[in-house]
């Protein structure tokens, strides 16, 4: 039987400057001469002693860009990208191991006069916090279309039945968690799930409220990095949505709920593979129709429906490619043409900002709303390059999109959009840009206190480490972050 051989000489034979037969696990030369074989693994290189007998290697690290002051974050600590054995062997990560942040510190807030007199004091305070803080934070347009306040709260307070109670309890759970009270949040979440289950079993009416409760539980999962049920609640919401009657689809609240579900569904399509065979994935490649209304920025999305649906089209191309893994063939003419049409639509997309004023609206910065929408557009173009790499002039266009992305974020008070920020962070090409990305993610985590940012930051670092490990390969592969996640765990949300 032929013995397995290493690709290079063992380190002992290299140091002795003799031939090596490269037999695994230790070479025959070392065994025959009773020497300790140092093996064939990667070995760190250190400068030789200056004994005058050999030419010194150049370990120049004096570049101005490597100055330590350029690597200090605002808190005075250094950023480190620590590559370990698990990264070298390609061990997949579990979502529950990615929570790098500290537990949220409980916030001290003045107890406001509750605008909800029928609710006991503590719950009234939590609902008031949701109304005045959270419902305004999770949308870029806090005007008369803000359904987080103007649709969900009335639905939650419309009745004392299990359906309304489930939405109310899910809302209270969200407020409790964001205020740094996880035990209280867990109690409200359990009550919400129990009430929702009871409602689904016993009631065929109020499906819109059930839909709202499912989606609020989705949002809770996004906020709580230890909750991995986001996609479970989303699938429940989609089932409820499919069962809605024409009358229910004509209700005013449906205009808010439908884009909300579609937004989560599009980003679920980004996180998850389709798990379908190549034959099942042969859906026709058809671009969605578009009109002026589709180009209006929707606050809960941060972008327009036109852009969101184009992201779903890119997801479809990726799912087709995933079904043919590990040896996908070159894209055929139809797919190339489809991606070209997507790129053209994205490049020509003009997203318009419309504000429906009301006396209940919050402070709205029209320029900030437009900047966030443009950030999504730049990220969608970068995503298209990831799904269909190797196009003519791609490197130049990617560099321009990365520069534009950072310029857009710098003009924001704080970045509010995890998905485009993740796409941007995975597309950077220098340590300086990595530092910028980490600083932006840290600011998002500090200012918004949403748990999935901690997980996103951990995945970004994992991608960078794999990029560094592949740097010296002749044709460095494109790193798909999904291959770094344990298949038996949940996938992250980028909401």
C-alpha positions in Angstrom: 0.0 0.0 0.0 1.3 3.4 -1.0 2.2 5.6 2.0 0.7 9.0 2.3 3.2 11.9 1.8 3.3 15.5 2.9 3.5 18.3 0.3 6.8 19.6 1.8 9.8 18.5 3.8 9.6 18.2 7.5 11.1 21.1 9.5 13.9 18.9 11.0 15.2 17.9 7.6 14.8 21.5 6.4 17.0 22.8 9.3 19.6 20.0 8.6 19.4 20.8 4.8 19.0 17.2 3.9 16.5 15.3 1.8 13.2 14.2 3.3 11.0 11.4 2.2 7.9 13.3 3.5 6.3 10.2 5.0 3.4 10.8 7.4 3.1 11.3 10.3 7.0 11.5 10.7 9.7 11.1 8.1 11.9 8.0 7.9 15.1 10.1 8.1 14.2 11.3 11.6 13.2 7.9 12.8 16.4 6.3 11.4 18.6 8.8 13.1 16.6 9.0 16.3 15.8 12.6 15.8 12.6 14.4 16.9 10.6 15.1 13.7 9.1 18.6 13.9 6.4 17.6 11.4 5.0 19.4 8.4 2.5 21.9 9.9 2.5 25.7 9.6 5.3 27.2 11.6 5.8 30.8 12.6 8.8 32.6 11.2 11.1 34.6 13.4 14.0 36.8 12.4 17.4 35.0 12.3 20.1 35.9 14.7 22.5 38.4 13.2 25.6 36.2 13.2 26.9 37.4 9.9 26.6 34.0 8.2 23.3 34.6 6.3 21.4 37.3 4.7 18.8 38.9 7.0 15.1 38.7 6.0 13.3 42.0 5.8 10.6 42.2 8.5 9.9 45.9 8.0 6.7 46.9 9.8 7.4 50.6 10.1 4.6 51.8 7.7 2.9 54.9 8.9 -0.5 53.2 8.5 0.6 50.6 11.1 1.1 53.1 13.8 -0.6 52.0 17.0 -2.5 55.3 17.3 -4.4 54.4 14.1 -5.6 51.2 15.8 -7.1 52.6 18.9 -10.9 52.8 19.3 -12.7 55.5 21.2 -12.6 53.7 24.6 -8.8 53.5 24.4 -8.6 49.8 23.7 -7.0 48.1 20.7 -8.9 46.1 18.1 -7.5 42.5 17.7 -8.5 39.9 15.1 -7.5 36.8 17.0 -7.2 33.8 14.6 -7.1 30.4 16.5 -7.0 26.7 15.7 -10.8 26.6 15.0 -10.3 29.1 12.2 -7.4 27.1 10.7 -9.4 23.9 10.6 -12.6 25.6 9.4 -14.7 24.7 12.5 -18.2 26.0 12.1 -19.6 28.4 14.6 -22.8 28.2 16.6 -24.9 31.3 16.9 -25.1 31.0 20.7 -21.3 31.3 20.9 -21.2 34.6 19.0 -22.7 36.9 21.7 -19.6 39.1 22.3 -21.4 41.9 24.1 -21.9 42.4 27.7 -25.4 41.9 29.1 -27.5 45.0 28.7 -27.4 47.2 31.8 -30.8 48.0 33.2 -31.7 51.6 32.3 -33.0 54.0 34.9 -35.9 56.0 33.4 -38.3 58.3 35.0 -41.7 56.7 35.2 -43.9 58.7 32.8 -47.6 59.4 33.2 -49.0 56.5 31.3 -51.3 57.5 28.4 -52.9 54.0 28.8 -55.1 54.4 31.9 -56.6 50.9 31.6 -53.2 49.2 32.0 -51.5 48.7 35.4 -48.6 51.0 36.2 -45.6 48.8 35.2 -47.2 47.6 32.0 -48.3 51.2 31.2 -44.7 52.4 31.6 -43.4 49.7 29.3 -46.0 50.4 26.7 -45.3 54.1 27.0 -41.6 53.4 26.4 -42.4 51.4 23.3 -44.6 54.2 22.0 -42.2 57.0 22.7 -38.8 55.3 22.0 -38.8 51.9 20.3 -41.7 52.4 17.8 -39.9 55.6 16.6 -36.4 53.9 16.6 -37.2 51.0 14.3 -38.4 53.1 11.4 -36.6 55.8 9.5 -39.9 57.7 8.8 -41.9 58.5 12.0 -44.9 60.1 10.3 -48.5 59.2 9.8 -47.5 55.9 8.2 -45.7 54.6 11.3 -47.7 51.5 11.9 -45.5 50.5 14.9 -47.3 53.1 16.8 -50.5 53.9 14.9 -51.6 50.3 14.0 -50.0 47.9 16.5 -50.9 49.7 19.7 -54.6 50.1 18.9 -54.7 46.4 17.8 -53.1 45.4 21.1 -55.5 47.4 23.2 -58.7 46.7 21.2 -59.8 43.7 23.3 -58.9 41.6 26.3 -59.1 38.3 24.2 -56.0 36.1 23.7 -55.4 37.6 20.2 -54.9 41.2 21.4 -53.2 40.0 24.6 -50.6 38.1 22.6 -49.6 41.3 20.7 -49.7 43.4 23.9 -47.5 40.9 25.8 -45.0 40.6 22.9 -44.8 44.4 22.8 -44.2 44.5 26.6 -41.5 41.8 26.2 -39.7 44.0 23.7 -39.7 47.1 25.9 -38.6 45.1 28.9 -35.6 43.6 27.1 -34.5 46.9 25.7 -34.7 48.4 29.2 -32.3 45.8 30.4 -34.8 43.6 32.2 -34.5 40.2 30.6 -36.3 38.3 33.4 -39.4 40.5 33.0 -39.1 40.2 29.2 -39.0 36.4 29.3 -42.2 36.3 31.4 -44.0 38.6 28.9 -42.7 36.6 25.9 -43.9 33.3 27.3 -47.4 34.9 27.9 -47.4 36.2 24.4 -46.6 32.8 22.9 -49.3 31.1 25.1 -51.9 33.6 24.2 -51.0 33.5 20.5 -51.2 29.7 20.5 -54.6 29.8 22.2 -55.8 32.5 19.7 -54.8 30.4 16.7 -56.5 27.3 18.1 -59.8 29.0 19.0 -60.2 32.1 16.8 -60.6 32.4 13.1 -61.1 36.2 13.2 -58.6 38.9 14.1 -55.9 37.3 11.9 -54.3 40.7 11.3 -53.7 41.0 15.1 -52.3 37.4 15.1 -50.0 38.5 12.2 -48.9 41.5 14.2 -48.1 39.3 17.3 -46.0 36.9 15.2 -44.0 39.8 13.7 -43.5 41.4 17.1 -42.1 38.1 18.3 -39.8 38.2 15.3 -38.6 41.7 16.4 -38.0 40.4 19.9 -35.8 37.6 18.5 -33.8 40.3 16.7 -33.3 42.3 19.8 -32.4 39.3 22.1 -29.2 37.6 20.9 -30.0 34.5 23.0 -33.3 34.0 21.2 -33.0 32.0 18.0 -36.7 31.7 17.0 -36.8 34.6 14.5 -37.3 32.5 11.5 -39.8 30.2 13.3 -42.1 33.2 14.0 -41.6 34.5 10.5 -42.8 31.2 9.0 -45.8 31.4 11.2 -46.5 35.0 10.1 -46.3 33.9 6.4 -48.8 31.1 7.0 -51.2 33.5 8.6 -50.7 36.0 5.8 -51.4 33.3 3.2 -54.8 32.6 4.9 -56.0 36.2 4.9 -59.2 36.9 3.1 -59.6 39.6 0.5 -61.5 41.7 3.1 -58.7 41.4 5.6 -56.2 42.3 2.8 -58.1 45.5 2.2 -57.9 46.6 5.9 -55.8 49.8 6.5 -53.4 48.0 8.8 -52.5 45.5 6.1 -50.7 48.3 4.2 -48.3 48.3 7.1 -48.2 44.6 7.9 -47.6 43.3 4.3 -44.3 45.2 3.7 -43.2 44.3 7.2 -43.5 40.6 6.5 -41.9 41.0 3.0 -38.9 42.8 4.5 -38.2 40.0 7.0 -38.9 37.4 4.3 -36.4 39.0 1.9 -33.7 39.1 4.6 -34.5 35.5 5.6 -33.9 34.6 2.0 -30.5 36.2 2.3 -29.6 34.3 5.5 -30.9 30.9 4.5 -30.3 28.6 1.6 -33.4 27.4 -0.2 -32.8 23.7 0.6 -34.3 22.8 -2.7 -32.9 20.6 -5.5 -31.7 22.2 -8.7 -34.9 21.0 -10.4 -37.1 22.6 -7.7 -35.1 25.8 -8.0 -35.9 26.2 -11.7 -38.4 29.0 -11.1 -38.7 31.5 -13.9 -36.3 34.4 -13.6 -38.8 37.3 -13.8 -38.1 40.9 -12.6 -40.9 42.4 -10.6 -43.0 45.1 -12.1 -42.4 48.6 -10.8 -44.3 51.8 -10.5 -43.8 55.2 -8.8 -45.3 54.0 -5.5 -42.8 51.1 -5.4 -39.9 53.7 -5.5 -41.1 55.5 -2.4 -39.0 54.9 0.8 -41.0 53.0 3.4 -39.8 53.8 6.9 -40.0 50.3 8.4 -37.8 49.0 5.5 -35.3 51.9 5.3 -35.6 51.6 1.5 -38.2 51.2 -1.2 -40.3 48.1 -2.1 -38.6 48.2 -5.5 -35.2 47.8 -3.9 -36.4 45.1 -1.5 -37.8 43.0 -4.4 -34.6 43.4 -6.3 -32.8 42.0 -3.3 -35.2 39.0 -3.4 -34.3 38.5 -7.1 -30.6 38.3 -6.1 -31.5 35.8 -3.4 -33.2 33.7 -6.1 -30.0 33.6 -8.2 -28.0 32.6 -5.1 -30.4 29.8 -4.3 -30.1 28.5 -7.8 -26.3 28.5 -7.4 -26.5 26.9 -4.0 -28.6 24.0 -5.3 -25.7 23.1 -7.7 -23.0 23.3 -5.0 -20.3 22.1 -4.7 -19.6 22.3 -8.4 -21.9 25.0 -9.9 -21.4 25.4 -13.6 -20.8 28.8 -15.2 -23.8 31.0 -15.3 -25.8 30.5 -18.4 -26.9 33.4 -20.7 -30.3 33.7 -19.1 -28.9 34.2 -15.6 -26.3 36.6 -16.8 -28.9 38.7 -18.6 -31.2 38.6 -15.5 -28.4 39.8 -13.3 -27.5 42.5 -15.8 -31.1 43.7 -15.7 -31.1 43.8 -11.9 -27.9 45.8 -11.9 -29.3 48.3 -14.4 -32.5 48.7 -12.3 -30.4 49.2 -9.2 -28.1 51.7 -10.8 -31.0 53.8 -12.2 -33.2 53.5 -9.1 -34.4 56.9 -7.7 -35.9 56.4 -4.2 -38.2 59.2 -3.3 -38.9 60.3 0.3 -42.5 61.3 1.1 -43.6 62.5 4.5 -47.2 62.3 5.6 -47.3 64.9 8.3 -49.5 64.6 11.4 -49.5 66.1 14.9 -48.2 62.8 16.3 -45.1 62.6 14.0 -41.6 62.6 15.4 -38.6 64.5 14.2 -37.8 63.4 10.7 -34.5 64.2 8.8 -35.4 63.9 5.2 -31.7 63.8 4.2 -31.0 61.0 6.7 -33.9 59.0 5.3 -32.6 59.3 1.8 -29.0 58.5 2.8 -30.2 55.2 4.5 -32.1 54.3 1.3 -29.0 54.9 -0.8 -26.9 52.8 1.6 -29.3 49.9 0.9 -28.9 50.4 -2.8 -25.1 50.4 -2.6 -25.2 47.2 -0.5 -27.6 45.5 -3.0 -25.1 46.2 -5.8 -22.3 44.7 -3.7 -24.5 41.7 -2.9 -25.0 41.2 -6.6 -21.2 41.2 -7.2 -20.9 38.5 -4.4 -23.5 36.3 -6.1 -22.2 36.8 -9.6 -18.4 37.5 -9.3 -15.8 37.9 -12.0 -17.6 40.3 -14.2 -15.6 42.8 -16.4 -14.6 45.8 -14.3 -16.0 44.3 -11.1 -13.0 45.1 -8.9 -13.1 48.8 -9.8 -16.9 49.0 -9.2 -16.6 47.2 -5.9 -14.0 49.6 -4.6 -16.2 52.5 -5.7 -19.2 51.0 -3.9 -17.3 50.4 -0.7 -16.0 54.0 -0.7 -19.5 55.3 -1.4 -20.9 53.1 1.4 -18.5 54.5 4.0 -19.1 58.0 2.8 -22.9 57.5 3.3 -22.4 56.1 6.8 -20.1 59.0 7.8 -22.9 61.4 6.9 -25.3 59.6 9.4 -25.5 60.4 13.0 -25.6 56.6 13.7 -26.0 53.7 11.2 -29.4 52.1 11.7 -29.3 49.3 9.1 -27.5 46.0 9.9 -27.9 44.3 6.5 -26.2 46.9 4.3 -23.5 47.4 7.0 -22.8 43.7 7.1 -22.5 43.6 3.3 -20.1 46.6 3.4 -18.0 45.1 6.2 -17.5 41.8 4.3 -16.4 43.8 1.1 -13.6 45.8 2.6 -10.0 45.2 1.5 -7.8 47.0 4.0 -7.1 47.1 7.8 -8.1 50.8 7.8 -11.5 50.0 6.4 -11.9 47.1 8.8 -11.3 49.5 11.6 -14.0 51.9 10.3 -16.4 49.0 10.0 -15.7 47.8 13.6 -16.2 51.4 14.9 -19.5 51.7 13.1 -20.8 48.4 14.4 -19.7 49.3 18.0 -21.5 52.6 17.7 -24.7 50.8 16.5 -24.4 48.4 19.4 -23.9 51.2 21.9 -26.6 53.6 20.6 -29.4 51.2 19.5 -28.8 48.3 22.0 -30.1 45.6 19.5 -28.6 42.2 20.1 -28.1 40.9 16.6 -25.4 43.5 16.0 -23.1 41.6 18.4 -23.7 38.4 16.3 -23.2 40.3 13.0 -19.8 41.7 14.3 -18.7 38.1 15.2 -19.5 36.8 11.7 -17.7 39.8 10.1 -14.6 38.9 12.1 -14.8 35.3 11.1 -15.1 36.2 7.4 -12.0 38.5 7.7 -10.0 35.7 9.3 -10.8 33.3 6.5 -9.9 36.0 4.0 -6.5 36.4 5.7 -5.8 32.7 5.8 -6.6 32.5 2.0 -4.5 35.6 1.2 -1.5 33.7 -0.2 -3.4 31.3 -2.3 -3.0 31.6 -6.1 -6.8 32.1 -6.6 -8.2 33.1 -3.2 -11.8 31.8 -2.9 -14.7 34.1 -2.1 -15.7 33.5 1.5 -19.4 32.7 1.9 -20.2 33.5 5.5 -23.0 30.8 5.6 -20.3 28.1 5.3 -18.9 29.3 8.6 -22.1 28.7 10.5 -23.0 25.3 12.0 -25.7 23.8 9.9 -27.5 22.5 13.0 -27.9 26.0 14.5 -30.1 28.9 13.5 -29.0 31.5 11.0 -28.7 35.2 12.0 -31.1 37.9 11.2 -29.9 41.2 9.6 -33.0 43.2 10.4 
